[in-house]
């Protein structure tokens, strides 16, 4: 069995920030019961039991929200005890958490470091771009608190990466953002495309990313990263590393760059299970861990239907020279009318301009691996 990936939302969409573009606030609003509250210990125990009943090689257990730290430190301490008790097969476990960092203190940083949680810290670039859309419930700015959280993670030697949402404010400022991240020695960076609300025409909100903006962003960021890569001082940027891996024949670990939806288990606070973080809606609910095993949920007709819908390619894609790398991207960004990716022109611009350099870096990586 391949490694198991589980994403758990212990407080559902509850959050101490009020980010304008928050996709999960939108997704949860499409459910009859928008927020089931904080996960109970009984539900947590059932979740952990199901994980280790099913997993037989290794597994990644990631925590997300909303803001997962709102469940409290004691909740995660209880989880670790359950992990020890239920992991009778001694399966390797990779732990991860995605946080806005707003309430992260020394106790949290020490805990995450001690128990080897890979922490994804949301930071939208420089102060002006971050504060544009990431404010507290009281309308206060959050940049200084998040930057302080990064300092704590560094101080306690916790593994962390920086998660930056690419939107209408961050995309044009990528050169300044990249320079700031390099100055802060953020060695692991991940850039995430901003999502527009479900069932809406994309590109209409103040934060919305347009194909033109995204194409410019990709090429500008890559130019900066490429120059640093040649000097041996480039940060790890997941998207670019995956493209190089594809050129070397290595399957990408990002489902977006794989071209079709893969098996994923997303668990809400009440134990309900969904096939994808972007589709945690009533119509996509696969069942509940209290009633069904992971095996039953994974092989359900609803799960198989969800996976199969992402496989067909538009005719335009089949004729495109960049298909082996682009693969028509994430299903969430595809048009329901013709299946074409909203950022198709962005990728054509990026690959058209940067593919030779990507191939050069792939060649250098292959040569280095043979020495």
VENQUIDA-V515178 format. One record per backbone hydrogen bond with DSSP energy under -0.5 kcal/mol. CO is the residue of the C=O (numbers start at 1). NH is the residue of the N-H. E is the energy in kcal/mol with one decimal. If there is no record, write none. Layout:
BEGIN
CO | NH | E
CO | NH | E
END
This chain:
BEGIN
4 | 6 | -0.5
4 | 60 | -2.9
5 | 265 | -1.5
6 | 8 | -0.5
6 | 62 | -2.9
7 | 267 | -3.2
8 | 10 | -0.7
8 | 64 | -2.6
9 | 12 | -1.3
10 | 39 | -3.2
11 | 14 | -2.1
14 | 66 | -0.6
14 | 67 | -2.8
16 | 137 | -0.9
19 | 22 | -1.5
22 | 26 | -1.2
23 | 27 | -2.6
24 | 28 | -2.6
25 | 29 | -1.2
26 | 30 | -0.5
27 | 30 | -1.6
28 | 31 | -1.6
32 | 34 | -0.7
40 | 44 | -2.5
41 | 45 | -2.5
42 | 46 | -1.9
43 | 47 | -2.6
44 | 48 | -2.5
45 | 49 | -2.2
46 | 50 | -2.3
47 | 51 | -2.2
48 | 52 | -2.0
49 | 53 | -1.5
50 | 54 | -1.6
51 | 55 | -2.7
57 | 92 | -0.8
58 | 4 | -2.3
59 | 94 | -2.8
60 | 6 | -2.8
60 | 62 | -0.6
61 | 96 | -2.0
62 | 8 | -3.1
63 | 98 | -2.8
66 | 65 | -0.7
66 | 68 | -0.6
67 | 70 | -1.9
68 | 71 | -1.9
69 | 72 | -1.8
72 | 76 | -1.2
73 | 77 | -1.9
74 | 78 | -2.3
75 | 79 | -2.0
76 | 80 | -2.1
77 | 81 | -1.7
78 | 82 | -2.2
79 | 83 | -2.8
80 | 84 | -2.1
81 | 85 | -2.0
82 | 86 | -3.0
83 | 87 | -2.0
86 | 88 | -2.3
87 | 90 | -1.3
92 | 59 | -2.2
93 | 95 | -0.5
94 | 61 | -2.7
95 | 118 | -2.7
96 | 63 | -1.6
97 | 99 | -0.5
97 | 120 | -3.1
98 | 68 | -0.6
99 | 122 | -2.2
101 | 104 | -1.0
105 | 109 | -2.6
106 | 110 | -2.6
107 | 111 | -2.1
108 | 112 | -2.9
109 | 113 | -2.0
110 | 114 | -2.7
111 | 115 | -2.2
112 | 117 | -2.5
113 | 116 | -1.3
116 | 95 | -0.7
116 | 118 | -0.5
117 | 119 | -0.7
118 | 97 | -2.4
118 | 120 | -0.6
119 | 121 | -0.7
119 | 161 | -2.4
120 | 99 | -2.7
120 | 122 | -0.6
121 | 123 | -0.6
121 | 163 | -2.9
123 | 125 | -1.6
126 | 130 | -2.8
127 | 131 | -2.5
128 | 132 | -0.7
129 | 133 | -0.6
130 | 133 | -0.8
130 | 134 | -1.6
133 | 20 | -2.1
133 | 135 | -0.8
134 | 142 | -0.8
135 | 18 | -3.7
136 | 139 | -1.8
140 | 136 | -2.5
142 | 146 | -2.0
143 | 147 | -2.6
144 | 148 | -1.9
145 | 149 | -1.7
146 | 150 | -2.0
147 | 151 | -1.7
148 | 152 | -1.9
149 | 153 | -2.4
150 | 154 | -2.1
151 | 155 | -2.5
152 | 156 | -2.3
153 | 158 | -2.9
154 | 157 | -1.3
159 | 119 | -2.6
161 | 121 | -2.9
161 | 163 | -0.5
162 | 164 | -0.6
162 | 190 | -2.8
163 | 123 | -2.3
164 | 192 | -3.1
165 | 167 | -0.7
166 | 194 | -2.1
167 | 171 | -2.3
170 | 173 | -0.9
171 | 174 | -1.2
173 | 177 | -2.6
174 | 178 | -3.1
175 | 179 | -2.0
176 | 180 | -2.2
177 | 181 | -2.8
178 | 182 | -2.4
179 | 183 | -2.1
180 | 184 | -2.0
181 | 186 | -2.5
182 | 185 | -1.0
185 | 187 | -1.2
187 | 189 | -0.5
187 | 236 | -3.2
188 | 162 | -2.8
189 | 238 | -1.3
190 | 164 | -3.0
190 | 192 | -0.5
192 | 166 | -3.5
197 | 200 | -1.3
201 | 204 | -0.6
205 | 208 | -1.2
207 | 168 | -1.4
210 | 214 | -2.6
211 | 215 | -2.4
212 | 216 | -2.0
213 | 217 | -2.6
214 | 218 | -2.7
215 | 219 | -1.9
216 | 220 | -2.4
217 | 221 | -2.9
218 | 222 | -2.4
219 | 223 | -2.1
220 | 224 | -1.8
221 | 225 | -2.6
222 | 226 | -3.4
223 | 227 | -1.8
224 | 228 | -1.6
225 | 229 | -2.5
226 | 230 | -2.2
227 | 231 | -1.0
228 | 232 | -0.6
228 | 233 | -2.7
228 | 234 | -0.5
229 | 232 | -0.9
235 | 237 | -0.7
236 | 189 | -2.9
236 | 238 | -0.6
237 | 241 | -2.5
238 | 242 | -2.3
239 | 243 | -1.7
240 | 244 | -2.1
241 | 245 | -2.1
242 | 246 | -2.5
243 | 247 | -2.1
244 | 248 | -1.2
245 | 250 | -3.4
246 | 249 | -1.7
249 | 251 | -0.5
253 | 255 | -0.5
254 | 258 | -0.7
255 | 258 | -0.6
255 | 259 | -0.9
264 | 266 | -0.6
265 | 7 | -3.2
265 | 267 | -0.5
266 | 268 | -0.5
266 | 274 | -2.3
267 | 9 | -2.8
268 | 271 | -2.1
271 | 289 | -2.5
272 | 268 | -2.7
273 | 286 | -3.1
273 | 287 | -0.8
274 | 266 | -2.3
276 | 279 | -1.5
277 | 280 | -0.6
279 | 281 | -1.7
281 | 284 | -1.3
281 | 285 | -0.5
282 | 285 | -1.1
284 | 275 | -0.5
287 | 273 | -2.7
288 | 291 | -1.9
288 | 292 | -2.2
293 | 297 | -2.2
294 | 298 | -3.0
295 | 299 | -1.6
297 | 300 | -1.0
300 | 304 | -2.2
301 | 305 | -2.5
302 | 306 | -2.0
303 | 307 | -2.1
304 | 308 | -2.3
305 | 309 | -1.5
307 | 310 | -1.1
308 | 311 | -1.6
308 | 312 | -0.6
314 | 317 | -0.5
314 | 318 | -1.6
315 | 319 | -1.2
317 | 320 | -1.5
320 | 323 | -1.3
322 | 325 | -1.5
322 | 326 | -3.0
323 | 327 | -1.4
326 | 329 | -1.7
330 | 333 | -1.4
331 | 334 | -1.9
333 | 342 | -2.7
335 | 339 | -2.0
340 | 335 | -2.1
341 | 344 | -1.7
343 | 347 | -2.1
344 | 348 | -2.1
345 | 349 | -2.1
346 | 350 | -2.4
347 | 351 | -3.0
348 | 352 | -2.0
349 | 353 | -1.6
350 | 354 | -3.0
351 | 355 | -2.0
354 | 358 | -2.2
355 | 359 | -2.7
356 | 360 | -2.0
357 | 361 | -2.4
358 | 362 | -2.2
359 | 363 | -2.5
360 | 364 | -2.4
361 | 365 | -2.3
362 | 366 | -2.4
363 | 367 | -2.4
364 | 368 | -2.3
365 | 369 | -1.9
366 | 370 | -0.8
367 | 370 | -0.7
368 | 371 | -1.1
END
